[in-house]
Amino acid sequence: IIYVFSRSVSTKVKEMFSINENNGEIRLQGKLDYEEMDNYEFPVEARDKGSPPLSGHCKVVVEVLDVND
């Protein structure tokens, strides 16, 4: 199975997060700022290597907490 961001994911999300194609682990690439954006929602796709390939989709929600409060 290969894990990837769906085609509709914005460039900003791809700059902020990375996804490991082999295990689906999502990692943060930079610092999140609550004042800039308090949450991120983006679709992720899991595809098998069959012929034809089958896929499943889910929505990932990341809620940013304001550490100043």
C-alpha positions as CSV (number, residue, x, y, z in Angstrom):
1,I,0.0,0.0,0.0
2,I,1.2,3.5,-0.8
3,Y,0.0,6.6,1.1
4,V,-0.2,10.0,-0.6
5,F,-1.8,13.3,-0.2
6,S,-4.9,13.6,-2.5
7,R,-4.6,15.7,-5.6
8,S,-6.8,18.4,-4.0
9,V,-4.3,19.1,-1.2
10,S,-3.0,22.7,-1.2
11,T,0.6,23.6,-1.7
12,K,0.6,25.1,1.8
13,V,-0.3,21.8,3.4
14,K,2.3,20.0,1.4
15,E,4.9,22.6,2.7
16,M,3.8,22.1,6.3
17,F,3.4,18.3,6.4
18,S,5.0,15.3,4.8
19,I,3.7,11.8,4.5
20,N,5.7,8.6,4.4
21,E,4.5,6.6,1.4
22,N,5.3,3.3,3.0
23,N,3.6,3.5,6.4
24,G,1.3,6.7,6.1
25,E,3.1,8.5,8.9
26,I,2.5,12.2,8.7
27,R,5.2,14.6,10.0
28,L,5.4,18.3,10.6
29,Q,7.9,20.1,8.4
30,G,7.9,23.5,10.1
31,K,6.3,25.4,13.0
32,L,2.6,25.9,13.3
33,D,1.2,29.3,14.3
34,Y,-2.2,29.3,15.9
35,E,-2.8,33.0,14.9
36,E,-2.1,32.1,11.3
37,M,-4.3,29.0,11.1
38,D,-5.9,27.1,14.0
39,N,-6.6,23.9,12.1
40,Y,-5.7,21.9,9.0
41,E,-8.0,19.5,7.2
42,F,-6.7,17.5,4.2
43,P,-7.5,14.3,2.4
44,V,-5.1,11.3,2.3
45,E,-5.3,8.4,-0.1
46,A,-4.1,4.8,0.3
47,R,-3.5,2.9,-2.9
48,D,-2.7,-0.7,-3.4
49,K,-0.3,-2.0,-6.2
50,G,-2.9,-4.1,-7.9
51,S,-4.0,-4.0,-11.5
52,P,-6.1,-1.9,-11.6
53,P,-5.1,-0.3,-8.3
54,L,-7.7,0.2,-5.7
55,S,-7.7,3.1,-3.2
56,G,-9.3,4.3,0.0
57,H,-9.6,7.9,1.3
58,C,-9.8,9.6,4.6
59,K,-9.7,13.1,6.0
60,V,-6.9,14.1,8.4
61,V,-7.7,16.9,10.9
62,V,-4.9,18.7,12.8
63,E,-6.1,21.1,15.5
64,V,-3.5,23.7,16.5
65,L,-3.5,24.8,20.1
66,D,-2.5,28.3,21.3
67,V,0.3,27.7,23.8
68,N,0.0,31.4,24.9
69,D,-3.4,30.8,26.5
